[in-house]
Amino acid sequence: MRIPFPFIPPLLALCALTGCGDSPEALFAKAQEDFSAEDYKAARSQLIAALDEQPGNHRMLILLARTQLQLGDPDGAENVLGRLDRAGAKGPDVQRIRARVALMRKAPDKALALVGNDDTLEALRIRADAYLALGDDGKAKAAFERGMAKGDDPDLAGAYARFALAQNDLVLADRIRQRLQRMAPNSFETQVLAGDIAAARGQVDKAIAAYRAVVAAFPDRVEPLLALANQLDAKGQVDEAAKQVDAASKLDPDNAEAEDLKYQLLAEKGEWEKIRVGLQGREADLDPSSGLGMRYGEALLRLGFSEQARMLFKRATLLLPGNPYSRMMLGEAQLACGDPDDAWATLRPLAMSPLARPEMLVTAEKAARASGAPEADGLRERLDPARLKALGALLARGDTAVMRQDWAAVLDVYGRMLGDGSDPEVLKRMALGSSGLGRTAQAIGYADRALALAPDSPDFQFLAGHVRLQGGQDLATARRLLESAAAGDPGNPVIASDLKKAKAATG
């Protein structure tokens, strides 16, 4: 019987991967090439094989430790540091590795102490990251700027571009990206930044093209697949987005972002039974206020399990009282359960807002009509197609202005909806627009008016603290407001980030 494929014993297969038979020096050279090409798994395999022959080689051990760091494995890097200690290796390279491990262990003070007065580009990157972790954006930016002035380092430049993106400074982020393009045109970070900046600017087609290029160049990376899926979804190409999510899930079956996006796309396609079947075995562990929890709740509602849906959205609304989606779903569930009075009480604050979307108005009009509320006729008038078309165009313009940080347009759009200033969501957007234009006093005024209308809302507590922090005014009050927001929404990373900055600013 002829065997169609040659049998390769496991040991020989391993040798084929690691280059058995090559000298340690040749393996080390290959590892350096793989590291430069950002193929860190291959680099690790070559280094392990080389170190079998030369277990105390300082240069190999240092590169292995750096490889473990690039793979996001502080335990592996720490293990290599132990081997370096036993081999008698010392010096600034080893200290910088220790500092990077400390950063990954969330010990920024220790990282700063380890780099000391080291003024190399790598040390400046470590220092900047440590200050970011401590919430001191000013010192972080100074370290980044010193590094950029000192020389070309792709890692530092990439981190600085990420900092600029987080600060919504897209001009600075793109300027750094252009310099990074000259330093390392084929690196993952250079290519993915082009997509991230385009996405932040609302340039969907440009972002899609950029992410497709990254996926082609780095087919084993999950991040660009999910970024591409999000942009395809934004363009309405839901089936194509789902293909990218499936590819990401195959690469990383436990990826939480891929799972969230998978169920979001199923909801957009109305595939409620697939959502119910996929999540029902995990019902006891689902956080009802999470994306997965709300998708599951909506699936139950659409499939006729109204009482279960009402219970889930009631819990979600208690956990996130300012979330309009959970309140709208709760109102729908209450209406489906035959409780129009409760449904109208839930939906009325959202329906009366000039920002209310058509789907909200439809549900609210049904609840108002069924409960005998006098506002029902007014809601019916707002559902006039011509009025809805004009409202939709204005809201789309406002959404685009916020996304692109066109703050003058934000103030123009939402200023038209301000009316008597009794809607906190409109006030929120006016506050953000004013803050973006540097009009801190005006921003604080709008934010405080919004907070007065919803004093227990973590969202508006955050807003009032955020605009003060951004403008550098009344920082003690900013910190107090952000502490209240964090207590009300402890898992919110945006609130946590601003609170860290406020603590650094107030000592």
QUIWO-V380735 format. One record per helix or strand of 2 or more residues. SS is the DSSP state (2 for helix, 1 for strand). FROM is the first residue (numbers start at 1). TO is the last residue. Records with the same first field share a line. If there is no record, write none. Layout:
# QUIWO-V380735
SS: FROM-TO  FROM-TO
This chain:
# QUIWO-V380735
2: 10-18  24-36  40-53  58-70  74-86  92-104  108-115  121-133  137-150  154-166  170-183  188-200  204-217  222-234  238-251  256-268  272-285  291-302  306-319  324-336  340-351  358-371  376-382  385-403  407-415  424-436  440-453  458-471  475-488  493-506
